[in-house]
């Protein structure tokens, strides 16, 4: 797809819109036909506005087909009405340029919030009002302000208490037919408890406090506290330097090094790259549990302290050495620590840099007991240890062990481990001491598989393209579908006349109707579910009356019975998903009840795009369908990869917006939001009221993902480890969802079956 194609389709839409506006002027009274066209044009406009060079070719042709249908409907209606005189085309109005908003910036000073909007683009001056809502992190509104100037800096009057705050802004602007809105959220800002900071000493920008907590013959433990007297926000970009004859300073959250007599200390980072210690304006932090070799800190063994190269006040054990008056000495906080056993810190997540590998553990024959002997050559062996499952430290200590000299005999019941469904990695880390220096020993990694259990049997659903393939993909024989796909969704029942259901298994020219029926029967005999999907980009149905409902219902029933499908999947899009859903919802409900009376295990599933789970602007088909038939649904597998087009994204809890390109974070957040409904994570974007359907039970929820790059315009990746880790994070949060869905089987084959190879071991 290129810029010219996008420009052409936008120009085509502009011409169609002008035709509609001319036609509307010739109607004396309002008409149902005009209202229907208006709904179609609104949907078409939303899709065209979301079109960009990263959009998939499938999405492009979906828009092109919808535009063609709308144009035909306008021409048909134009022919039907009597024209008293030749129409005169009005002057062509300039194309509407929708305003864009860069970012909303929230600042808090002296416990009062101010907000401003950055990088506004509104060349046609369409924005006429902005309303700012100051809210807590759980979206409770505290105060609101309204302005007609989007560039104005707004200050709220509320004095804020400690907590997290965010601002939501609603920009109202003149659209084509009515007033429209853009909703944006600001950054998250935290108001902290008041901290009493020692007064600045002299003109120094900070104070460094070095406090010894314990000392022994050849070493010591200490704490470091850094207090800023500057308005500068250093964040994690700070560096402390001072001179000392001590050696071997270490603590798991910092980076400490020494050149000559001068130490350098900076903040370490967690597994995501975030610093452990941040220094804000007039802020402070304290680092406990620092171990070193040599004499402890005193006035003779530390001097010349600097912060990022600037001299700072140095206080050692409560006595000011350099830079000003001595603040009050604080009593020691840390309890006494045995000087012969330095502090051990096991990280929350592996890897543990510098650990020594020891081959030690194995599973007994029935995989119920983890056994082994760990050889630790250090003189002293800690009784402390850590167990890591899938790279994360668990909170319990389930190991039984006995020590014999430098050997540790290990015994651990597998049932006591918090294993996730599928393959799990298990690793133990021990610590030894020699000359007061801690050495970590990590065992070999074991793989332990946990079989699916719990609320329901797990499923792997794949869509099968009856027309042959998609773009570069090729036809996949139905019987060549891998065994891991327990449910095959044949795509699609369509409606050339927007009413009568039609299915053509011969569209691929690879199989006859009779051969296809035989293949369905053989795959079912092998244990697969072979179900039929209705809809897709060409399956648009207009069901507006009781007679329409009967045609639709009987047509679907006839197709399912003719080919022997044992399930029905709803994938309706476009006009089928607009308001006025009574007949289509009742028809689907009656179809399911008809087949359930014959087969209680008849499958009923659906694959809504995210847009159709939202009440505003996208119709209520899926909302009404889920509300009325939730008790009948076998599986609902939303298209996680079609979230960007709605402008709706979850936060990760820190105010950072995530789109579905970041699948590692998007999948767990979106899954939790679906399961919790309104009580899910904080959400932002163009549409704020999500999931009027209420919570989706986790036992019927599957995660819908593209099989690889090319299978979707956005959200498609080839690194399947991201999907694996996202699934594990969903389980860590305590959710036991049903499995996975993918578009599509032919795309999975194109990528050498990377999708099923990655996710099937998690659920099979």
ZIDA-V986257 format. One record per backbone hydrogen bond with DSSP energy under -0.5 kcal/mol. CO is the residue of the C=O (numbers start at 1). NH is the residue of the N-H. E is the energy in kcal/mol with one decimal. If there is no record, write none. Layout:
co:CO nh:NH e:E
co:CO nh:NH e:E
//
This chain:
co:2 nh:6 e:-1.7
co:3 nh:7 e:-2.5
co:4 nh:8 e:-2.5
co:5 nh:9 e:-2.0
co:6 nh:10 e:-1.8
co:7 nh:11 e:-2.3
co:8 nh:12 e:-2.5
co:9 nh:13 e:-2.1
co:10 nh:14 e:-2.0
co:11 nh:15 e:-1.8
co:12 nh:16 e:-2.2
co:13 nh:17 e:-2.6
co:14 nh:18 e:-1.9
co:15 nh:19 e:-2.1
co:16 nh:20 e:-2.2
co:17 nh:21 e:-2.4
co:18 nh:22 e:-2.2
co:19 nh:23 e:-2.4
co:20 nh:24 e:-2.5
co:21 nh:25 e:-1.2
co:22 nh:26 e:-0.5
co:23 nh:26 e:-1.3
co:24 nh:27 e:-1.3
co:26 nh:28 e:-0.5
co:31 nh:35 e:-1.9
co:32 nh:36 e:-2.5
co:33 nh:37 e:-2.3
co:34 nh:38 e:-2.5
co:35 nh:39 e:-2.0
co:36 nh:40 e:-2.2
co:37 nh:41 e:-2.6
co:38 nh:42 e:-2.0
co:39 nh:43 e:-2.2
co:40 nh:44 e:-2.5
co:41 nh:45 e:-2.7
co:42 nh:46 e:-2.2
co:43 nh:47 e:-2.1
co:44 nh:48 e:-2.6
co:45 nh:49 e:-2.5
co:46 nh:50 e:-1.3
co:47 nh:51 e:-0.5
co:48 nh:51 e:-1.1
co:52 nh:55 e:-1.9
co:56 nh:60 e:-1.9
co:57 nh:61 e:-2.4
co:58 nh:62 e:-1.9
co:59 nh:63 e:-1.9
co:60 nh:64 e:-2.3
co:61 nh:65 e:-2.6
co:62 nh:66 e:-2.2
co:63 nh:67 e:-2.5
co:64 nh:68 e:-2.0
co:65 nh:69 e:-2.2
co:66 nh:70 e:-2.4
co:67 nh:71 e:-2.3
co:68 nh:72 e:-2.1
co:69 nh:73 e:-2.4
co:70 nh:74 e:-2.1
co:71 nh:75 e:-2.2
co:72 nh:76 e:-2.7
co:73 nh:77 e:-2.1
co:74 nh:78 e:-2.1
co:75 nh:79 e:-2.0
co:76 nh:80 e:-1.4
co:77 nh:81 e:-1.1
co:82 nh:84 e:-0.7
co:87 nh:89 e:-0.6
co:96 nh:98 e:-0.7
co:100 nh:121 e:-2.7
co:103 nh:105 e:-0.5
co:103 nh:118 e:-3.0
co:104 nh:106 e:-0.6
co:104 nh:187 e:-0.9
co:105 nh:116 e:-1.7
co:107 nh:114 e:-2.8
co:109 nh:112 e:-1.7
co:111 nh:160 e:-3.2
co:112 nh:109 e:-2.6
co:113 nh:156 e:-2.9
co:114 nh:107 e:-2.7
co:115 nh:154 e:-2.6
co:116 nh:105 e:-2.8
co:118 nh:102 e:-1.1
co:118 nh:103 e:-1.6
co:120 nh:122 e:-0.5
co:121 nh:100 e:-2.2
co:122 nh:125 e:-1.8
co:126 nh:174 e:-1.5
co:129 nh:172 e:-2.7
co:130 nh:132 e:-0.5
co:130 nh:147 e:-2.6
co:131 nh:170 e:-2.5
co:132 nh:134 e:-0.6
co:132 nh:145 e:-2.3
co:133 nh:135 e:-0.6
co:133 nh:168 e:-2.2
co:134 nh:142 e:-3.6
co:134 nh:143 e:-1.3
co:135 nh:166 e:-2.5
co:136 nh:139 e:-2.0
co:139 nh:141 e:-0.6
co:140 nh:136 e:-2.0
co:143 nh:134 e:-3.1
co:145 nh:132 e:-3.4
co:147 nh:130 e:-3.1
co:148 nh:150 e:-0.7
co:149 nh:152 e:-1.8
co:152 nh:154 e:-0.6
co:154 nh:115 e:-2.7
co:158 nh:160 e:-0.6
co:163 nh:191 e:-3.4
co:164 nh:137 e:-1.3
co:165 nh:189 e:-2.5
co:166 nh:135 e:-3.2
co:167 nh:186 e:-2.4
co:168 nh:133 e:-2.9
co:169 nh:171 e:-0.6
co:169 nh:184 e:-2.3
co:170 nh:131 e:-2.1
co:170 nh:172 e:-0.6
co:171 nh:182 e:-1.9
co:172 nh:128 e:-2.4
co:172 nh:129 e:-1.2
co:173 nh:175 e:-0.6
co:173 nh:180 e:-3.0
co:178 nh:175 e:-2.2
co:180 nh:173 e:-2.8
co:182 nh:171 e:-3.2
co:184 nh:169 e:-3.1
co:185 nh:104 e:-0.5
co:189 nh:165 e:-2.7
co:190 nh:192 e:-0.6
co:191 nh:163 e:-2.0
co:195 nh:197 e:-0.8
co:200 nh:202 e:-0.7
co:201 nh:204 e:-1.5
co:205 nh:229 e:-3.5
co:206 nh:313 e:-2.3
co:207 nh:209 e:-0.5
co:207 nh:227 e:-2.7
co:208 nh:210 e:-0.6
co:208 nh:315 e:-3.0
co:209 nh:211 e:-0.5
co:209 nh:225 e:-2.4
co:210 nh:317 e:-3.1
co:211 nh:223 e:-2.6
co:214 nh:221 e:-2.4
co:216 nh:219 e:-0.8
co:218 nh:294 e:-1.4
co:219 nh:216 e:-2.8
co:220 nh:292 e:-2.4
co:221 nh:213 e:-2.5
co:221 nh:214 e:-1.5
co:222 nh:290 e:-2.3
co:223 nh:211 e:-2.5
co:224 nh:287 e:-3.4
co:225 nh:209 e:-3.1
co:226 nh:285 e:-1.7
co:227 nh:207 e:-2.6
co:230 nh:282 e:-2.8
co:232 nh:234 e:-0.9
co:234 nh:237 e:-2.1
co:235 nh:279 e:-2.7
co:236 nh:238 e:-1.2
co:238 nh:267 e:-0.5
co:239 nh:308 e:-2.8
co:240 nh:265 e:-2.5
co:241 nh:306 e:-2.4
co:242 nh:263 e:-3.4
co:243 nh:303 e:-1.5
co:247 nh:293 e:-3.6
co:250 nh:291 e:-2.2
co:251 nh:254 e:-1.9
co:253 nh:268 e:-2.6
co:254 nh:256 e:-0.5
co:255 nh:266 e:-2.3
co:257 nh:264 e:-2.7
co:259 nh:262 e:-2.1
co:261 nh:244 e:-2.7
co:261 nh:263 e:-0.5
co:262 nh:259 e:-2.5
co:263 nh:242 e:-1.2
co:264 nh:257 e:-2.3
co:265 nh:240 e:-2.6
co:266 nh:255 e:-2.8
co:268 nh:276 e:-2.5
co:270 nh:273 e:-1.8
co:274 nh:270 e:-2.7
co:278 nh:280 e:-0.6
co:279 nh:234 e:-1.4
co:279 nh:235 e:-1.7
co:280 nh:283 e:-2.2
co:283 nh:228 e:-3.1
co:285 nh:226 e:-2.2
co:286 nh:288 e:-0.6
co:287 nh:224 e:-2.3
co:290 nh:222 e:-2.7
co:291 nh:250 e:-1.8
co:292 nh:220 e:-2.1
co:293 nh:247 e:-2.9
co:298 nh:301 e:-1.3
co:303 nh:243 e:-3.0
co:305 nh:312 e:-1.9
co:306 nh:241 e:-2.0
co:307 nh:310 e:-2.1
co:310 nh:307 e:-2.8
co:311 nh:205 e:-0.7
co:313 nh:208 e:-3.3
co:314 nh:321 e:-2.9
co:314 nh:322 e:-1.5
co:315 nh:210 e:-3.0
co:315 nh:317 e:-0.5
co:316 nh:319 e:-2.1
co:318 nh:320 e:-0.5
co:319 nh:316 e:-2.6
co:322 nh:314 e:-1.8
co:325 nh:327 e:-0.6
co:338 nh:341 e:-2.0
co:344 nh:346 e:-0.5
co:348 nh:393 e:-2.5
co:351 nh:353 e:-0.7
co:352 nh:355 e:-1.7
co:356 nh:442 e:-2.5
co:358 nh:360 e:-0.7
co:358 nh:444 e:-0.7
co:360 nh:373 e:-1.0
co:362 nh:371 e:-2.8
co:364 nh:367 e:-1.9
co:368 nh:414 e:-2.3
co:368 nh:415 e:-0.5
co:369 nh:364 e:-2.3
co:369 nh:371 e:-0.5
co:370 nh:412 e:-2.2
co:371 nh:362 e:-2.5
co:372 nh:410 e:-3.4
co:373 nh:375 e:-0.5
co:374 nh:376 e:-0.7
co:374 nh:408 e:-2.4
co:375 nh:377 e:-0.5
co:380 nh:433 e:-2.6
co:384 nh:431 e:-0.7
co:386 nh:429 e:-2.6
co:387 nh:394 e:-2.5
co:388 nh:390 e:-0.5
co:388 nh:427 e:-2.1
co:389 nh:392 e:-1.7
co:391 nh:350 e:-2.7
co:392 nh:389 e:-2.4
co:399 nh:401 e:-0.5
co:400 nh:411 e:-1.7
co:402 nh:409 e:-2.7
co:404 nh:407 e:-2.2
co:406 nh:376 e:-3.4
co:407 nh:404 e:-2.8
co:408 nh:374 e:-3.2
co:408 nh:410 e:-0.5
co:409 nh:402 e:-1.3
co:410 nh:372 e:-1.1
co:411 nh:400 e:-3.3
co:412 nh:370 e:-3.5
co:413 nh:416 e:-1.6
co:414 nh:417 e:-2.0
co:417 nh:419 e:-2.1
co:422 nh:450 e:-2.6
co:424 nh:448 e:-2.7
co:425 nh:390 e:-3.3
co:426 nh:446 e:-2.6
co:427 nh:388 e:-3.1
co:428 nh:443 e:-2.8
co:429 nh:386 e:-2.2
co:430 nh:441 e:-2.9
co:431 nh:382 e:-2.3
co:432 nh:439 e:-3.3
co:433 nh:380 e:-2.1
co:434 nh:437 e:-1.2
co:437 nh:434 e:-1.7
co:439 nh:432 e:-3.3
co:440 nh:356 e:-3.0
co:441 nh:430 e:-3.0
co:442 nh:358 e:-2.3
co:446 nh:426 e:-2.4
co:446 nh:448 e:-0.6
co:448 nh:424 e:-2.0
co:449 nh:451 e:-0.5
co:450 nh:422 e:-3.0
co:459 nh:740 e:-1.9
co:460 nh:487 e:-1.6
co:461 nh:742 e:-1.9
co:462 nh:489 e:-2.8
co:463 nh:745 e:-3.0
co:464 nh:466 e:-0.7
co:464 nh:491 e:-2.3
co:465 nh:468 e:-1.0
co:466 nh:508 e:-0.7
co:470 nh:473 e:-2.0
co:475 nh:477 e:-0.5
co:477 nh:480 e:-2.1
co:478 nh:481 e:-1.3
co:482 nh:485 e:-1.4
co:484 nh:486 e:-1.4
co:486 nh:529 e:-3.4
co:487 nh:462 e:-2.2
co:487 nh:489 e:-0.5
co:488 nh:490 e:-0.8
co:488 nh:531 e:-2.6
co:489 nh:464 e:-3.2
co:490 nh:533 e:-3.0
co:491 nh:466 e:-1.8
co:492 nh:494 e:-0.5
co:493 nh:535 e:-2.5
co:494 nh:502 e:-2.5
co:495 nh:498 e:-1.9
co:498 nh:542 e:-3.7
co:499 nh:501 e:-0.5
co:502 nh:494 e:-2.9
co:503 nh:505 e:-0.5
co:504 nh:507 e:-1.4
co:506 nh:509 e:-1.6
co:512 nh:516 e:-2.5
co:513 nh:517 e:-2.1
co:514 nh:518 e:-1.8
co:515 nh:519 e:-2.2
co:516 nh:520 e:-2.4
co:517 nh:521 e:-2.0
co:518 nh:522 e:-2.4
co:519 nh:523 e:-2.5
co:520 nh:524 e:-2.1
co:521 nh:525 e:-1.9
co:522 nh:526 e:-1.3
co:523 nh:528 e:-2.2
co:524 nh:527 e:-1.4
co:528 nh:530 e:-0.6
co:529 nh:488 e:-3.3
co:529 nh:531 e:-0.6
co:530 nh:566 e:-2.0
co:531 nh:490 e:-3.2
co:532 nh:569 e:-2.8
co:533 nh:492 e:-0.5
co:533 nh:493 e:-2.7
co:534 nh:536 e:-0.5
co:534 nh:571 e:-2.4
co:536 nh:539 e:-0.8
co:538 nh:495 e:-0.8
co:538 nh:540 e:-1.0
co:539 nh:541 e:-0.6
co:541 nh:543 e:-0.6
co:542 nh:544 e:-0.7
co:545 nh:549 e:-2.2
co:546 nh:550 e:-1.9
co:547 nh:551 e:-1.9
co:548 nh:552 e:-2.6
co:549 nh:553 e:-3.1
co:550 nh:554 e:-2.6
co:551 nh:555 e:-1.9
co:552 nh:556 e:-2.2
co:553 nh:557 e:-2.3
co:554 nh:558 e:-2.3
co:555 nh:559 e:-1.9
co:556 nh:560 e:-2.5
co:557 nh:561 e:-2.4
co:558 nh:562 e:-2.5
co:559 nh:563 e:-2.0
co:560 nh:564 e:-1.2
co:560 nh:565 e:-1.3
co:566 nh:603 e:-2.1
co:567 nh:532 e:-1.9
co:568 nh:605 e:-2.0
co:569 nh:534 e:-2.3
co:569 nh:571 e:-0.6
co:570 nh:607 e:-2.3
co:571 nh:536 e:-2.4
co:573 nh:576 e:-1.4
co:574 nh:577 e:-1.9
co:575 nh:578 e:-1.8
co:577 nh:621 e:-0.9
co:581 nh:585 e:-2.7
co:582 nh:586 e:-2.4
co:583 nh:587 e:-2.3
co:584 nh:588 e:-2.3
co:585 nh:589 e:-2.4
co:586 nh:590 e:-2.4
co:587 nh:591 e:-2.2
co:588 nh:592 e:-2.3
co:589 nh:593 e:-2.3
co:590 nh:594 e:-2.0
co:591 nh:595 e:-2.0
co:592 nh:596 e:-2.8
co:593 nh:597 e:-1.5
co:594 nh:598 e:-0.5
co:595 nh:598 e:-0.7
co:595 nh:599 e:-3.0
co:599 nh:602 e:-2.2
co:603 nh:568 e:-2.4
co:604 nh:634 e:-3.3
co:604 nh:635 e:-1.2
co:605 nh:570 e:-2.2
co:606 nh:637 e:-2.6
co:608 nh:639 e:-2.1
co:609 nh:612 e:-1.1
co:610 nh:613 e:-2.0
co:611 nh:614 e:-1.5
co:613 nh:691 e:-0.7
co:613 nh:692 e:-0.6
co:615 nh:617 e:-0.6
co:620 nh:624 e:-3.1
co:621 nh:625 e:-2.7
co:622 nh:626 e:-2.8
co:623 nh:627 e:-2.1
co:624 nh:628 e:-2.2
co:625 nh:629 e:-1.8
co:626 nh:630 e:-1.4
co:629 nh:632 e:-2.3
co:629 nh:633 e:-1.0
co:630 nh:633 e:-0.6
co:635 nh:606 e:-1.2
co:636 nh:702 e:-2.2
co:638 nh:640 e:-1.4
co:638 nh:704 e:-1.0
co:639 nh:610 e:-0.6
co:639 nh:642 e:-2.0
co:640 nh:643 e:-1.0
co:643 nh:646 e:-1.7
co:643 nh:648 e:-0.7
co:644 nh:647 e:-1.6
co:647 nh:649 e:-0.5
co:647 nh:686 e:-1.4
co:649 nh:684 e:-1.7
co:650 nh:658 e:-1.8
co:655 nh:657 e:-0.5
co:656 nh:652 e:-1.2
co:659 nh:662 e:-1.9
co:661 nh:663 e:-1.3
co:662 nh:665 e:-1.1
co:662 nh:666 e:-2.9
co:663 nh:667 e:-2.1
co:665 nh:669 e:-1.9
co:666 nh:670 e:-3.0
co:667 nh:671 e:-2.3
co:668 nh:672 e:-2.3
co:669 nh:673 e:-2.1
co:670 nh:674 e:-2.4
co:671 nh:675 e:-2.2
co:672 nh:676 e:-2.5
co:673 nh:677 e:-2.0
co:674 nh:696 e:-2.2
co:676 nh:679 e:-1.5
co:677 nh:680 e:-1.7
co:682 nh:651 e:-2.2
co:684 nh:649 e:-1.8
co:688 nh:690 e:-1.2
co:689 nh:615 e:-0.6
co:691 nh:694 e:-2.1
co:695 nh:697 e:-0.6
co:697 nh:700 e:-1.7
co:698 nh:701 e:-0.7
co:698 nh:738 e:-0.6
co:700 nh:636 e:-3.3
co:700 nh:702 e:-0.5
co:701 nh:738 e:-3.0
co:701 nh:739 e:-0.6
co:702 nh:704 e:-0.6
co:703 nh:705 e:-0.6
co:703 nh:741 e:-2.5
co:704 nh:640 e:-1.3
co:705 nh:743 e:-1.1
co:708 nh:711 e:-2.2
co:712 nh:710 e:-0.6
co:718 nh:720 e:-1.4
co:719 nh:722 e:-1.5
co:719 nh:723 e:-0.6
co:720 nh:724 e:-1.9
co:721 nh:725 e:-2.7
co:722 nh:726 e:-2.3
co:723 nh:727 e:-2.4
co:724 nh:728 e:-2.1
co:725 nh:729 e:-2.1
co:726 nh:730 e:-2.1
co:727 nh:731 e:-2.0
co:728 nh:732 e:-2.5
co:729 nh:733 e:-1.6
co:730 nh:735 e:-1.8
co:731 nh:734 e:-1.9
co:735 nh:737 e:-0.6
co:738 nh:459 e:-1.9
co:739 nh:703 e:-2.5
co:740 nh:461 e:-2.8
co:741 nh:705 e:-2.8
co:742 nh:463 e:-1.8
co:742 nh:744 e:-0.6
co:743 nh:707 e:-1.9
co:744 nh:748 e:-2.1
co:745 nh:749 e:-2.2
co:746 nh:750 e:-2.0
co:747 nh:751 e:-1.6
co:748 nh:753 e:-3.2
co:748 nh:754 e:-0.6
co:749 nh:752 e:-1.9
co:751 nh:754 e:-1.0
co:753 nh:757 e:-1.9
co:754 nh:758 e:-1.3
co:755 nh:759 e:-2.5
co:756 nh:760 e:-1.9
co:759 nh:762 e:-1.2
co:759 nh:763 e:-0.7
co:760 nh:763 e:-1.4
co:760 nh:764 e:-2.8
//
